[in-house]
C-alpha cells in the first residue's frame, strides 16, 4: 500500500532540486562584485584609526596643498622629528586627505545605513496599516502623494535649514523623503496579500489584526523591502554628500566625502586630488550598493530567479 510519505519521496526524487537563496546569491556576479567592494569599505571604516597616518582634523599650515606621495616632516611636543607620507596629499589647511577620506568612510556609510533603517521601519509600519485598513488608505496615501510631489533633495535641504546642520539632522533629512516610496511599495504588496486564502482564513478564525499583520502579511514584504533598502542606502549616501558639498550638511570638522570635496573645489584645477580621491570612494560605495541591489532583485524575484 502506497502511503503519503512514499508519494512525497517519489515527487522529491523526480522534481529538480533548486539551490538555496544563499547559494544563488553567492553565484550571482553582481552580488559578489558589490559585496567585495562593500566589505573592503566596511573594513576601512572600522580600521580607520589604525590605517590613518594622522588625526583627520590636525592642521599643519606648513604642509598646505601638498600633492599625493609627498614626504612630510613634523615635530612632536618632545622635539622629535616624525616623517610620514601624504598618500593622498593635503588640503588648503594642511590636513591629511588620506586620513580624512578614511574617517569619512565611517560617517558616509553610517548615514546611509541609519537613513535606510529609519525610512524602512517607518514606511513598513505605515504601509501595513494603509494597505490593510481600508478607510485609512485614502488619508495616508494622499499625504504621501503630497510629500512625493516635493523633490527629495529640496525637502532634505529645507529640513536641514530648519533644524540646523548636524549628523542626526542630516540622517533624518535624508530618511524622511524616502518614507513615501517605502509606504507605496508596502501598501501595494499588502493590497495583494490580504486577498490570499490564508489571510482570509485567519480573519475568519477571529485572529486579531496586529497578529495578522505581523505573522501573515509582514514576512511576505521582506524580500522587496531588502531590495528597496539597498537603493535607499545608495541614495542616502549621495544626498548626504550633496548636502555636505553645498555646505549645509554635516559640519566641516566631521570629515565626510561630501565636505572634503567641497573644501577642495576652489583649487580643483591646481590640486585635483582633494576631490578625486573622496569622489572615487563615493562612486565605489554607491556602485557596490546598487549592484548588490540588482543582484538581490534578480535572486529574490521568483520570475527572474528562474534564469539564475
C-alpha positions in Angstrom: 0.0 0.0 0.0 1.4 3.4 -1.0 1.4 5.9 1.8 1.6 9.7 1.7 5.3 9.7 2.7 6.1 7.3 -0.2 4.4 9.7 -2.7 6.3 12.6 -1.2 9.6 10.8 -1.6 8.8 9.9 -5.2 7.9 13.5 -6.0 11.1 14.8 -4.4 13.2 12.3 -6.3 11.7 13.3 -9.7 11.5 17.1 -9.1 14.6 19.0 -9.9 16.3 20.4 -6.8 16.6 24.2 -6.6 19.6 25.8 -5.0 19.0 27.7 -1.8 18.7 31.5 -1.8 22.1 32.0 -0.2 23.8 29.7 -2.7 22.1 31.5 -5.6 23.3 34.8 -4.1 26.8 33.5 -3.8 26.8 32.6 -7.5 25.4 36.0 -8.7 28.3 38.1 -10.2 26.7 41.4 -9.2 26.4 40.3 -5.6 29.9 39.0 -5.5 31.4 42.2 -7.1 29.4 44.6 -4.9 29.9 42.5 -1.8 33.6 42.5 -2.1 33.8 46.3 -2.6 31.4 46.9 0.3 33.3 44.6 2.6 36.5 46.5 1.9 34.9 49.8 2.6 33.4 48.5 5.8 36.8 47.2 6.9 38.3 50.6 6.1 35.6 52.3 8.2 36.2 50.0 11.1 40.0 50.2 10.9 40.3 53.9 10.1 42.0 54.8 13.5 44.7 52.2 12.7 45.1 52.9 9.0 45.2 56.7 9.3 48.6 58.3 9.4 47.4 61.4 11.4 44.3 62.8 13.1 41.8 63.9 10.4 41.3 67.3 11.9 45.1 68.0 12.5 46.0 71.3 10.9 49.5 71.9 9.6 49.9 75.3 7.8 53.4 74.4 6.6 52.1 71.4 4.7 49.2 73.1 2.8 48.2 71.8 -0.7 50.8 69.1 -1.0 50.4 66.6 -3.8 49.9 62.9 -3.3 53.0 60.9 -2.2 54.9 63.8 -0.7 57.0 63.1 2.4 56.1 65.4 5.3 58.1 66.1 8.5 56.5 67.2 11.7 57.9 67.8 15.2 56.3 66.3 18.2 55.9 68.0 21.6 59.1 66.4 22.9 61.0 67.8 19.9 61.4 64.5 18.0 61.0 64.7 14.2 58.5 62.4 12.6 58.3 61.7 8.9 55.2 60.5 7.1 53.9 60.1 3.6 50.8 62.1 2.5 49.4 59.3 0.3 46.5 61.4 -1.0 48.1 64.8 -0.4 46.9 67.6 1.9 44.2 70.2 1.6 44.3 74.0 1.9 44.6 73.8 5.7 47.4 71.2 5.7 45.1 68.3 6.8 45.9 64.9 5.5 43.4 63.9 2.8 44.1 60.2 3.2 43.1 60.2 6.9 40.1 62.4 6.2 38.8 60.1 3.5 39.2 57.0 5.7 37.3 58.6 8.5 34.8 60.0 6.0 34.0 56.4 5.1 32.7 55.9 8.6 30.3 58.8 8.5 29.0 58.3 5.0 28.3 54.6 5.4 26.7 55.3 8.9 24.4 57.9 7.3 23.4 55.5 4.6 22.6 52.6 6.9 20.9 54.8 9.5 18.7 56.6 7.0 17.7 53.2 5.4 16.7 51.7 8.8 14.6 54.7 9.7 12.9 55.1 6.4 12.2 51.3 6.0 10.9 50.9 9.6 8.5 53.9 9.5 7.5 53.2 5.9 6.8 49.5 6.7 4.6 50.4 9.6 2.6 53.0 7.8 2.3 50.9 4.6 1.0 47.9 6.5 -1.8 49.9 8.1 -2.6 51.8 4.9 -2.8 48.6 2.9 -4.9 46.6 5.4 -7.2 49.3 6.9 -9.4 50.4 4.0 -10.6 53.7 5.5 -7.0 54.7 6.4 -5.7 54.1 2.9 -7.1 57.2 1.3 -5.9 59.6 4.0 -2.4 58.2 4.3 -1.8 57.9 0.6 -2.9 61.4 -0.2 -0.5 62.7 2.4 2.3 60.5 0.9 1.5 61.8 -2.6 1.9 65.3 -1.3 5.3 64.5 0.1 6.4 62.9 -3.1 5.3 66.0 -5.0 8.3 67.8 -3.4 11.7 66.7 -4.9 13.6 64.7 -2.3 16.7 66.8 -2.3 14.7 70.1 -1.9 12.9 68.6 1.0 16.2 67.5 2.6 17.6 70.9 2.1 14.6 72.5 3.7 14.7 70.2 6.7 18.4 70.8 7.3 17.9 74.5 7.0 15.0 74.3 9.5 16.7 72.1 12.1 20.3 73.1 11.7 23.4 71.2 10.5 24.5 68.1 12.3 24.8 64.3 11.9 21.5 63.4 13.4 19.7 66.2 11.4 21.2 65.0 8.1 20.2 61.4 8.8 16.6 62.5 9.4 16.5 64.9 6.5 17.8 62.1 4.2 15.4 59.4 5.6 12.1 61.4 5.6 11.9 61.9 1.8 12.4 58.1 1.3 9.4 57.1 3.6 6.7 57.7 0.9 8.4 55.4 -1.5 8.6 52.6 1.1 4.9 53.2 2.0 3.8 52.9 -1.6 5.7 49.7 -2.1 4.5 48.0 1.1 0.9 49.2 0.5 0.9 47.7 -3.0 2.1 44.4 -1.6 -0.4 44.3 1.3 -3.3 45.0 -1.1 -2.4 41.8 -2.9 -1.5 39.7 0.1 -4.6 40.5 2.1 -6.8 38.7 -0.5 -4.8 35.4 -0.2 -6.8 32.5 1.2 -4.6 32.0 4.3 -5.2 35.7 5.3 -8.9 35.3 4.8 -8.8 32.1 6.9 -7.0 33.9 9.7 -9.7 36.6 9.6 -12.5 34.0 9.7 -10.9 32.4 12.7 -11.0 35.8 14.5 -7.3 36.4 14.6 -6.5 39.9 15.8 -5.4 42.4 13.2 -2.0 43.1 14.7 -1.3 39.3 14.7 -2.4 39.0 11.1 -0.1 41.9 10.0 2.9 40.6 11.9 2.5 36.8 11.2 0.9 36.5 7.8 1.5 39.8 5.9 4.7 41.4 7.0 7.0 38.4 6.3 5.9 38.5 2.7 7.1 42.1 2.3 10.7 41.4 3.4 12.2 40.4 0.0 11.1 43.6 -1.9 11.9 45.7 1.1 15.5 44.4 1.2 16.0 45.3 -2.4 14.4 48.7 -1.9 16.6 49.3 1.2 19.8 48.9 -0.9 18.7 51.6 -3.3 17.7 53.9 -0.4 21.1 53.4 1.2 22.9 54.3 -2.0 20.7 57.3 -2.5 21.2 58.4 1.1 25.0 58.4 0.7 24.7 60.5 -2.4 22.3 63.0 -0.8 24.5 63.4 2.3 27.5 64.1 0.0 25.5 66.6 -1.9 24.3 68.4 1.3 27.8 68.5 2.7 29.2 69.7 -0.7 26.7 72.6 -0.6 27.9 73.4 3.0 24.5 72.8 4.7 25.0 69.2 5.8 27.5 67.8 8.3 29.9 70.4 9.8 33.4 70.6 8.3 35.1 69.4 11.5 33.5 66.0 10.9 35.1 64.6 7.7 32.7 63.2 5.1 33.3 62.6 1.4 31.0 65.5 0.6 32.6 68.2 2.7 36.1 67.0 1.7 35.2 67.6 -1.9 33.6 70.9 -1.0 36.7 72.2 0.6 38.8 71.3 -2.4 36.6 72.7 -5.2 38.1 76.2 -5.1 41.6 74.8 -6.1 40.3 71.9 -8.2 42.3 72.7 -11.4 45.6 73.1 -9.5 45.1 70.4 -6.8 42.5 67.9 -8.1 43.4 65.3 -5.5 41.2 67.0 -2.9 38.1 66.0 -5.0 39.5 63.0 -6.9 40.1 60.6 -4.0 36.9 61.2 -2.0 35.0 61.1 -5.3 36.4 57.6 -6.1 35.4 56.3 -2.7 31.9 57.8 -3.1 31.5 56.3 -6.5 32.7 52.9 -5.4 30.3 52.8 -2.4 27.2 53.8 -4.5 28.2 51.4 -7.3 28.7 48.5 -4.8 25.3 49.0 -3.1 23.5 49.4 -6.4 24.8 46.3 -7.9 24.1 44.3 -4.7 20.5 45.6 -5.0 20.3 44.5 -8.6 21.6 41.0 -7.7 19.1 40.7 -4.8 16.3 41.7 -7.1 17.3 39.1 -9.6 17.6 36.4 -6.9 14.6 37.2 -4.8 12.2 37.8 -7.6 10.6 34.4 -8.5 10.2 35.4 -12.1 13.8 36.4 -12.6 15.4 33.8 -10.2 14.5 31.0 -12.7 17.1 32.4 -15.1 19.9 32.1 -12.5 
